[in-house]
Amino acid sequence: DLLRIRSLTLGAEGVVSLAHPRRSSKEPWLDYAAGVGSECRDIGWALPGMDCLVASNLPMGAGLSSSASFEMAFLRLFEEATGNCLDDASAALL
């Protein structure tokens, strides 16, 4: 149930448990992916552990768009991994 993420953009990496997500003081950017994973588990999705590599040209700190884009990317990854699918409105609410 571990989500291992390496960010090429940040030059950082970290691990979070999808079963027991906790806020990360060392790598707070991991909280966005862990939060989406937690919400997906709450609606009944059985998320597998994953190793992820993230690269982006979206400027960090660009306001709501950067964190929301990161979260939506992980939601779409989790959809692919589980075979589940949310419509756009449900995805935004999640």
C-alpha positions as CSV (number, residue, x, y, z in Angstrom):
1,D,0.0,0.0,0.0
2,L,3.0,2.3,-0.4
3,L,3.0,5.2,-2.8
4,R,6.6,6.1,-3.7
5,I,7.0,9.3,-5.6
6,R,10.0,10.9,-7.1
7,S,9.7,14.5,-8.5
8,L,12.1,15.5,-11.2
9,T,10.9,19.0,-10.9
10,L,11.7,19.2,-7.1
11,G,14.6,16.8,-7.1
12,A,12.9,15.1,-4.2
13,E,11.3,11.8,-3.3
14,G,9.2,10.3,-0.6
15,V,6.9,7.5,0.4
16,V,3.4,7.6,1.9
17,S,1.1,4.8,3.0
18,L,-2.1,4.8,1.1
19,A,-3.7,2.8,4.0
20,H,-2.6,5.3,6.6
21,P,-1.8,8.6,5.0
22,R,-0.2,11.2,7.4
23,R,0.8,14.7,6.7
24,S,4.5,14.9,5.8
25,S,6.5,17.6,7.4
26,K,9.6,16.5,5.5
27,E,8.0,16.5,2.0
28,P,4.7,18.4,2.3
29,W,4.1,18.1,-1.5
30,L,3.4,14.4,-0.9
31,D,0.3,15.3,1.0
32,Y,-1.5,16.2,-2.2
33,A,-1.1,12.7,-3.7
34,A,-1.7,11.0,-0.3
35,G,-4.9,13.0,0.2
36,V,-6.3,12.0,-3.2
37,G,-5.4,8.4,-2.5
38,S,-7.1,8.6,0.9
39,E,-10.3,10.0,-0.7
40,C,-10.3,7.3,-3.3
41,R,-10.0,4.6,-0.7
42,D,-12.8,6.3,1.3
43,I,-15.1,5.7,-1.7
44,G,-14.1,2.1,-1.9
45,W,-11.3,1.9,-4.4
46,A,-8.7,-0.7,-3.7
47,L,-5.5,1.2,-4.6
48,P,-2.4,-0.8,-5.2
49,G,1.1,0.3,-4.1
50,M,2.9,2.2,-6.9
51,D,6.2,3.7,-7.8
52,C,5.7,7.1,-9.6
53,L,7.9,9.5,-11.4
54,V,6.5,13.0,-11.7
55,A,7.8,15.6,-14.2
56,S,6.1,18.9,-15.0
57,N,6.6,22.2,-16.7
58,L,3.7,23.8,-14.8
59,P,5.3,26.6,-12.6
60,M,5.2,25.8,-8.9
61,G,3.3,28.3,-6.9
62,A,1.2,29.3,-9.9
63,G,-1.8,29.5,-7.6
64,L,-4.6,26.9,-7.4
65,S,-3.7,25.5,-10.8
66,S,-0.5,23.8,-9.7
67,S,-1.7,21.9,-6.7
68,A,-5.1,21.1,-8.4
69,S,-3.3,19.8,-11.5
70,F,-1.0,17.6,-9.4
71,E,-4.1,16.2,-7.6
72,M,-6.0,15.6,-10.8
73,A,-3.0,13.8,-12.3
74,F,-2.9,11.4,-9.4
75,L,-6.7,10.9,-9.5
76,R,-6.4,9.9,-13.2
77,L,-3.5,7.6,-12.3
78,F,-5.5,6.0,-9.6
79,E,-8.5,5.6,-12.0
80,E,-6.2,3.8,-14.5
81,A,-4.7,1.6,-11.8
82,T,-8.1,0.5,-10.4
83,G,-10.3,0.5,-13.5
84,N,-12.6,3.1,-11.8
85,C,-13.7,6.3,-13.4
86,L,-15.2,9.5,-12.1
87,D,-17.0,12.1,-14.3
88,D,-15.3,15.5,-14.3
89,A,-17.7,17.1,-11.7
90,S,-17.3,14.2,-9.3
91,A,-13.5,14.3,-9.8
92,A,-13.5,18.0,-9.0
93,L,-15.6,17.5,-5.8
94,L,-13.4,14.6,-4.6
